[in-house]
Amino acid sequence: MPQTKTMTGPLAIIKVQGVAVGKMKSIRCTESVRFGKTVGLGRMAPDEMMPLDWSGTLNCGAFLIDLSVPVIPGAFNRLAQTADQFFDTMLLNSDGVQIDIMRKVYGSTNSQGIILPKFVVLVSIKMAFATRENFDISEGQISGRDIDFEYMTPFLFPI
């Protein structure tokens, strides 16, 4: 069965540390490169542009069910009993979290003609560290939570 090229929400599975995360409504990754100009002596126009640094950020949105339950396990842990426990948990997390964005594709068909999907990794984001969390409650809307991350290495698409 042919795969479509368009990725839609019903085809997406988000896994954190290998566990599927439910109630996600969006995820957005942004990668940026900062360039600097190289100018030689006696010249005003730059000779070249050199990459100076790279940054990767991720924002994910989820539906608000319970503020004490983390949207992303390993990010902001609201189950700490004291502020010191909360900060120590953040401070000592040197690995961050791994976020896998998976795509549901055709796997096989059983004897009753039911299609059994399989999941393939579309992109894997390693060493993501939570930097901000917020929530909103609005009249006539489903409440939501957002978490921002910074991650250490660019994501590459598997071949």
C-alpha positions in Angstrom: 0.0 0.0 0.0 1.5 3.4 -1.0 2.4 5.9 1.7 1.3 9.5 1.4 3.9 12.2 1.7 1.7 14.4 4.0 2.2 13.8 7.7 -1.1 14.3 9.7 -1.8 14.1 13.4 -3.6 10.7 13.3 -0.4 9.2 11.7 1.9 10.6 14.4 3.1 8.9 17.5 5.3 10.8 20.0 7.6 8.7 22.2 9.7 10.0 25.1 12.4 7.6 26.4 10.6 4.9 24.4 7.2 5.4 25.9 4.3 6.8 23.9 3.1 10.1 25.2 -0.7 10.6 25.0 -2.8 13.8 24.8 -0.2 15.6 22.6 -1.7 18.2 20.3 1.4 19.6 18.5 5.1 19.6 18.3 7.4 22.1 16.6 11.1 21.9 16.1 13.3 24.9 15.1 16.9 24.8 14.2 19.0 27.9 13.7 22.6 28.7 12.7 24.2 32.0 13.6 26.7 33.2 11.0 29.5 35.8 11.4 31.2 37.9 8.7 34.9 37.4 8.0 36.4 40.7 6.8 40.1 41.0 5.8 42.3 44.0 6.6 41.8 46.9 4.3 38.4 45.7 3.2 34.9 46.8 4.2 32.9 44.1 2.5 32.9 40.6 4.1 34.9 37.9 2.3 32.8 35.1 3.6 30.2 34.1 6.2 31.3 31.5 8.8 28.9 29.5 10.9 29.5 30.4 14.6 27.0 28.3 16.5 23.9 26.1 16.0 20.8 25.8 18.2 17.8 23.6 18.3 14.6 24.3 20.1 11.4 22.2 20.4 8.0 23.2 21.6 5.3 20.7 22.3 1.7 21.3 23.2 -0.5 18.9 25.1 -4.0 18.9 26.6 -4.2 19.8 30.3 -5.4 16.9 32.3 -3.6 17.1 35.6 -0.8 19.6 36.4 0.9 17.0 38.7 1.4 14.6 35.8 4.3 15.5 33.5 3.5 16.0 29.9 7.0 14.8 29.0 8.4 12.3 31.5 11.8 13.6 32.6 11.1 17.2 31.9 9.5 19.3 34.7 8.8 17.0 37.6 6.0 18.5 39.7 5.9 15.5 42.0 9.0 16.7 44.0 8.1 17.4 47.6 10.4 20.5 48.0 11.9 23.2 45.9 15.4 21.6 46.5 14.2 18.3 45.2 12.7 20.0 42.1 15.9 21.9 41.4 18.2 18.9 42.1 16.2 16.8 39.7 16.7 19.5 37.0 20.3 20.0 37.9 21.4 16.4 37.9 19.6 15.4 34.7 22.7 15.4 32.4 21.1 13.3 29.6 17.9 15.2 29.0 15.2 13.2 27.2 15.0 11.6 23.8 11.9 12.4 21.8 11.0 10.2 18.9 8.4 11.4 16.3 7.1 8.3 14.7 4.8 7.7 11.7 2.2 5.0 11.5 2.5 3.2 8.1 1.1 0.0 6.5 2.6 -3.1 8.1 0.6 -6.1 7.0 -2.9 -7.5 6.7 -4.2 -10.3 8.9 -6.4 -13.2 7.7 -9.6 -11.1 8.2 -8.3 -8.3 6.0 -7.6 -6.0 8.9 -4.6 -3.7 8.3 -2.0 -3.9 11.0 0.1 -0.8 11.1 3.8 -0.6 12.0 5.6 2.5 13.3 8.7 4.0 11.8 10.9 6.7 13.3 10.5 9.9 11.3 12.9 11.9 13.4 14.7 11.3 16.7 15.6 14.3 18.9 18.3 13.4 21.5 19.4 15.2 24.6 16.5 17.6 24.9 16.3 19.7 28.0 13.2 21.4 29.3 13.6 25.2 29.5 10.0 26.5 30.0 6.6 25.2 30.8 3.2 27.0 30.8 -0.5 26.2 30.9 -3.6 28.0 29.8 -7.3 27.8 30.8 -9.6 29.6 28.4 -13.4 29.9 28.3 -14.9 27.6 25.6 -11.6 25.8 24.9 -9.8 22.7 26.0 -7.0 23.7 28.5 -3.5 23.1 27.3 0.1 22.9 28.4 3.2 23.8 26.5 6.8 22.8 27.2 9.9 24.3 25.4 13.1 22.4 25.1 16.6 23.1 23.8 18.4 20.1 22.3 22.1 19.4 21.8 22.5 17.9 18.3 20.6 18.4 15.0 18.1 15.8 14.1 18.8 13.7 11.1 16.3 11.7 9.1 17.0 8.0 8.9 17.6 6.7 5.4 
